[in-house]
Amino acid sequence: MKNLNEDLKTGNIKQAYLLYGEEAYLKKQYRDRLTKAVLPEGDTVNYAHYEGKGLNVPEIIDLAETMPFFAEKRLIVIEDSGLFKNADAKFADYIKSMPETVCFVFVESEVDKRSKMYKAVKDTGRVVELGRQDEKTLLLWLAGNIKREGRQIKQSTAEYMLSRTGTDMENLEREMEKLFSYTLGRNEITVADIDAICTTQITNKIFDMIEAVATRQQRKALDYYYDLLALKEPPMRILYLLARQFRLLLQVKDLMNQGADKSTIAKKAGLHPFVAGKYMQQSRSFTMRELKGIMEEAADTEEAVKTGRLSDTMSVELFIVKYSAPKK
């Protein structure tokens, strides 16, 4: 990102950019900033946008060869094309020899770094991975946005917001907008404001449910379950999410036993570093044997529902009751 920001700052825009990774918010932001850097505001004549797989590559190349209309460059934005996994060799070759009057911005979720398209853009322009941001970066970003609105938030409150709403930046932006409207006329955003207006992600409710199970707070665990049912979440989806969380706990526990640190665990388990820390803390409440037993029980519970031996609502409730009961 540092090099990309430098390009935008100096106006030294490359001929091709590939923005890829999990953080949709950042991809969208940088796509729009590059668009503004290449074309004057309101210039729709020299702008083209393509999205999805099965693109007509010869047509795009013909457009790229067309001289821009009263402008220095023509901008072509291509999103979610799959070109960086199943590349068109002709397109990759074209990228290496395209005229200076065209600029390509590719926005993708997944890429194959061995592909010809990836190598062509890397050689010709700039490849930028925009992955999930760490807790420190997100807290600074939150604080910056809140300050620009003339508001204040304590660091502990911002940390609480992340734990409640998750770490997806698009979702965080929506939640901030809700907070700004809700706290209109007041200076500081508080924990009470977050509790009152922010939406708790379902995965966070599942995480809280497991926390209640780990601490043997049976009533609390069941209350989370009934809340999810009230939100029209199907019992078998709740069981699936529970099993997925316990599977992650098992993986984290195993990695911790091997001596892995938080950054290694986050990478291998596919977790945000902030979330990985929470899983590490929670996994300490279980032994490897207990986690393996819970996974087996989840599979048995699913089988009981599929064979009609138990209703879906009752089976998940019994599953929660069994593992949240106080130890004898």
C-alpha positions in Angstrom: 0.0 0.0 0.0 2.9 2.3 0.7 4.0 2.4 -3.0 0.4 2.8 -4.2 -0.1 5.8 -1.8 3.1 7.3 -3.1 1.9 6.9 -6.8 -1.4 8.7 -5.8 0.5 11.4 -3.9 3.0 12.2 -6.7 0.6 11.6 -9.6 3.1 9.1 -11.1 0.3 6.6 -12.1 1.4 3.3 -13.6 -0.2 1.7 -16.7 -1.6 -1.2 -14.8 -2.7 -2.0 -11.3 -3.9 -5.2 -9.7 -5.8 -4.7 -6.4 -6.6 -8.0 -4.7 -7.3 -9.5 -1.3 -10.0 -10.0 1.3 -10.6 -6.4 2.3 -13.4 -5.2 -0.1 -13.5 -1.7 1.5 -9.9 -1.0 0.7 -10.2 -2.3 -2.9 -13.1 -0.1 -3.5 -11.4 3.0 -2.0 -8.2 2.6 -4.0 -10.1 1.8 -7.2 -12.0 5.1 -6.8 -8.9 7.0 -6.0 -7.1 5.7 -9.0 -10.1 6.6 -11.2 -9.9 10.2 -9.9 -6.2 10.3 -10.4 -6.4 9.1 -14.1 -9.5 10.9 -15.3 -11.0 14.4 -14.7 -14.2 14.3 -12.6 -17.2 13.5 -14.8 -15.2 12.1 -17.7 -17.3 9.1 -18.7 -16.2 9.1 -22.3 -12.7 7.7 -21.5 -13.9 5.4 -18.8 -15.0 1.7 -19.2 -16.0 -0.8 -16.5 -16.2 -4.6 -16.9 -17.2 -7.1 -14.3 -17.6 -10.8 -14.0 -16.1 -13.8 -15.8 -16.4 -14.6 -19.5 -15.2 -11.2 -20.8 -14.7 -10.5 -24.4 -10.9 -9.9 -24.4 -10.5 -8.9 -28.1 -13.2 -6.2 -27.5 -11.3 -4.9 -24.5 -8.0 -4.8 -26.4 -9.7 -3.0 -29.3 -11.0 -0.4 -26.8 -7.6 0.0 -25.2 -6.1 0.7 -28.7 -8.6 3.5 -29.3 -7.1 6.9 -28.6 -8.7 8.7 -25.7 -11.1 11.6 -26.5 -9.6 15.0 -25.5 -7.7 13.3 -22.6 -4.2 11.9 -21.9 -5.4 8.4 -21.0 -8.3 6.0 -21.3 -9.1 4.1 -18.1 -10.4 0.5 -18.1 -11.5 -1.0 -14.8 -12.0 -4.8 -14.7 -13.5 -6.5 -11.6 -13.9 -10.1 -10.4 -12.9 -11.4 -13.9 -11.0 -14.5 -12.9 -8.4 -13.5 -15.4 -5.7 -14.0 -12.8 -6.6 -17.6 -12.2 -7.4 -18.7 -15.8 -5.5 -16.1 -17.8 -5.9 -15.4 -21.5 -2.3 -15.5 -22.8 -3.1 -13.0 -25.5 -4.3 -10.5 -22.9 -1.1 -11.0 -20.8 1.1 -10.4 -23.8 -0.9 -7.3 -24.6 -0.5 -5.8 -21.1 3.3 -5.9 -21.7 3.1 -3.9 -24.9 0.0 -1.7 -24.5 0.2 2.0 -25.5 0.8 4.7 -23.0 -2.6 6.1 -23.6 -4.4 3.4 -21.6 -4.5 2.5 -17.9 -5.9 -0.8 -16.6 -7.1 -1.3 -13.0 -7.9 -4.9 -12.1 -9.8 -5.7 -8.9 -9.9 -9.3 -7.8 -10.6 -11.4 -4.7 -8.2 -14.3 -5.6 -5.2 -14.5 -7.8 -2.7 -17.1 -8.9 0.8 -15.5 -8.5 2.1 -18.0 -11.1 -0.3 -16.8 -13.8 0.8 -14.9 -16.9 -1.6 -12.0 -16.1 -0.2 -11.6 -12.6 3.4 -11.5 -13.9 2.5 -9.1 -16.7 0.8 -6.6 -14.4 3.7 -6.9 -11.9 6.3 -6.2 -14.6 4.3 -3.4 -16.2 2.6 -1.7 -13.2 1.9 -2.4 -9.6 0.4 -5.4 -7.7 -1.1 -4.5 -4.3 -2.5 -7.0 -1.8 -5.3 -5.5 0.3 -5.9 -8.0 3.1 -7.6 -7.8 6.5 -6.1 -5.1 8.6 -4.6 -5.7 12.1 -6.2 -4.3 15.2 -3.8 -1.4 15.5 -4.5 -0.2 12.0 -8.3 -0.6 12.4 -8.2 1.4 15.7 -6.3 4.2 14.1 -8.7 4.2 11.1 -11.7 4.3 13.4 -10.3 7.1 15.5 -9.4 9.1 12.3 -12.9 8.8 10.9 -14.5 9.7 14.2 -12.2 12.7 14.7 -13.1 14.0 11.2 -16.8 14.0 12.3 -15.8 16.2 15.3 -16.4 13.4 17.7 -14.3 11.5 20.3 -13.9 7.9 21.3 -11.8 6.2 24.0 -9.4 3.5 22.8 -11.1 0.9 25.1 -14.5 1.9 23.5 -13.1 1.5 20.0 -11.7 -1.9 21.0 -15.1 -2.9 22.3 -16.7 -1.8 19.0 -14.4 -4.1 17.1 -15.2 -7.0 19.3 -18.9 -6.5 18.8 -19.2 -5.6 15.1 -16.3 -7.5 13.7 -13.3 -6.4 11.7 -14.8 -6.0 8.1 -14.1 -2.3 7.2 -17.3 -2.0 5.0 -19.4 -3.1 7.9 -17.5 -0.9 10.4 -18.1 2.1 8.1 -21.9 1.4 8.1 -21.8 1.0 11.9 -20.0 4.4 12.3 -22.6 6.1 10.2 -25.3 4.8 12.5 -23.3 6.0 15.5 -22.9 9.4 14.0 -26.6 9.8 13.5 -27.5 8.3 16.9 -25.1 10.6 18.8 -25.9 13.8 16.9 -25.3 16.7 19.2 -23.0 14.9 21.5 -19.2 14.8 21.5 -18.1 11.4 22.8 -19.2 8.0 21.5 -19.7 5.6 24.4 -20.0 1.8 25.0 -23.7 2.4 25.8 -24.1 4.0 22.3 -22.5 1.0 20.7 -24.8 -1.4 22.6 -27.8 0.7 21.7 -27.3 1.0 17.9 -24.6 -1.3 16.5 -25.4 -4.7 15.1 -23.7 -7.7 16.6 -22.5 -10.0 13.9 -23.9 -13.6 14.1 -20.5 -15.1 14.3 -19.8 -12.9 17.3 -22.9 -14.1 19.0 -21.7 -17.7 18.3 -18.3 -16.8 19.8 -20.1 -15.3 22.9 -22.1 -18.5 23.2 -19.0 -20.6 23.2 -17.5 -18.3 25.8 -20.6 -19.0 28.0 -20.2 -22.7 27.4 -16.5 -22.6 28.3 -17.2 -20.7 31.6 -20.2 -23.1 32.3 -22.8 -20.3 32.2 -25.6 -22.5 31.0 -28.4 -20.0 31.2 -26.3 -17.4 29.3 -25.4 -19.9 26.6 -29.1 -20.8 26.1 -30.1 -17.1 26.1 -27.7 -16.6 23.2 -29.3 -19.6 21.4 -32.8 -18.3 21.9 -31.7 -14.8 20.7 -30.4 -16.4 17.4 -33.7 -18.4 17.0 -35.6 -15.1 17.4 -33.5 -13.7 14.6 -34.8 -16.5 12.4 -31.5 -18.3 12.3 -32.1 -22.0 11.5 -31.0 -24.4 14.3 -28.9 -26.5 12.0 -27.0 -23.4 10.8 -26.4 -22.5 14.4 -25.0 -26.0 15.0 -22.8 -25.6 11.8 -21.4 -22.3 13.1 -20.8 -23.7 16.5 -19.0 -26.7 15.1 -16.9 -24.4 12.8 -15.9 -22.3 15.8 -15.0 -25.4 17.9 -13.0 -26.7 14.9 -11.1 -23.4 14.8 -10.5 -23.6 18.6 -9.1 -27.1 18.1 -6.8 -25.9 15.3 -5.6 -22.9 17.4 -5.1 -25.2 20.5 -3.0 -27.6 18.4 -0.9 -24.7 17.0 -0.4 -23.3 20.5 0.8 -26.7 21.7 3.3 -26.6 18.9 4.6 -23.3 20.2 3.2 -21.1 17.4 2.8 -17.3 18.1 -0.3 -15.2 17.4 0.8 -14.1 13.9 1.6 -17.7 12.8 -1.7 -18.9 14.2 -3.6 -16.2 12.5 -2.0 -17.0 9.1 -2.4 -20.8 9.4 -5.9 -20.7 10.7 -7.0 -18.0 8.3 -8.0 -15.6 11.1 -7.7 -11.9 11.6 -4.8 -11.3 14.1 -7.2 -9.5 16.5 -9.6 -12.5 16.3 -6.8 -15.0 16.6 -5.9 -13.5 20.0 -9.4 -14.1 21.2 -9.4 -17.7 20.0 -6.1 -18.3 21.8 -7.6 -17.0 25.0 -10.8 -19.0 24.6 -9.0 -22.3 23.7 -7.3 -22.3 27.1 -10.7 -23.2 28.6 -10.7 -26.6 26.8 -8.4 -29.6 26.5 -7.6 -31.2 23.2 -9.6 -34.2 24.3 -12.7 -32.0 25.1 -12.6 -30.2 21.8 -12.3 -33.5 19.8 -15.3 -34.9 21.9 -17.3 -31.8 21.1 -16.6 -32.1 17.4 -17.8 -35.8 17.5 -20.9 -34.8 19.4 -21.7 -32.1 16.8 -21.5 -34.8 14.0 -23.7 -37.1 16.1 -26.3 -34.3 16.7 -26.5 -33.6 13.0 -27.0 -37.3 12.2 -29.8 -37.5 14.9 -31.7 -34.7 13.1 -31.2 -36.1 9.6 -32.5 -39.5 10.7 -35.5 -38.0 12.5 -34.5 -39.1 16.0 -34.5 -35.5 17.3 -36.0 -32.2 16.2 -33.5 -29.7 15.0 -34.3 -27.1 17.7 -34.2 -29.6 20.6 -31.0 -31.3 19.4 -29.0 -28.1 19.4 -30.4 -27.1 22.7 -29.4 -30.4 24.2 -25.9 -30.0 22.7 -25.5 -26.6 24.4 -26.9 -27.9 27.7 -24.5 -30.8 27.8 -21.3 -28.8 27.3 -22.3 -25.8 29.4 -23.4 -27.8 32.5 -21.2 -27.2 35.6 -18.4 -29.8 35.9 -19.0 -32.3 38.7 
